[in-house]
Amino acid sequence: MEIRVAELLASRLCHELVGPAGAVANGVEFLGELVPGEPNDDAMALVSKSADQIVSRLKFFRLAYGSAGRGSDDVPELRSVTHAFVESGNTRLDWPLPPIVPDLGDGCGKLVLNMVILAHEALIRGGTLSVSVDDDMLTVTSTGDDAMLPGEVVAALQGTAQTGMLTARAVQGEWTRLMSEQAGYSLELTIETGKVSLIARAGG
């Protein structure tokens, strides 16, 4: 099962990066076809934007999936990489920093970022992604038109997915559940019309 999860996460990561990487390649190809002296503002803008997307996604996934995120408890840094990851599209991040920033336990930073990935996926048509963290509870909420999570993702998140039926689409739910268990949190999911909430409580 562990190998299967690793394989699916690798597939998912490649899927997240192939779009902007392809756009960079297309922009470079277009630049190569231009006549010397011909305006190239559009191509340069495409390459620059796509390169920025690759960098922001790599920074985010490095903390969410890699060992670099295991000891990450710097809330402002987590907020910064989340902002770059989320707001590249039509989603707005609402993550106010409290006057006293809470101390996150080991593994909590990774858990928050993986909850963010699920919440971001729920915003099919965009909307607002809200994050709140304190010493014993992590909350990530998606609010927007038609906000929802596919049934297979919900099943994986709740640990009810059938053995051998895990897919690249659903693996994020499985991985987030494993992260919550490892960090000592219980994970709750509520789905309402236009709203999906993930709550992780310490001591679960």
Secondary structure, 3 states (H helix, E strand, C coil): CHHHHHHHHHHHHHHHHHHHHHHHHHHHHHHHHCCCCCCCHHHHHHHHHHHHHHHHHHHHHHHHHCHHHCCCCCHHHHHHHHHHHHCCCCEEEECCCCCCCCCCCCCHHHHHHHHHHHHHHHCCCCEEEEEEECCCEEEEEEECCCCCCCHHHHHHHHCCCCCCCCCCCCHHHHHHHHHHHHHCEEEEEEEECCEEEEEEEECC
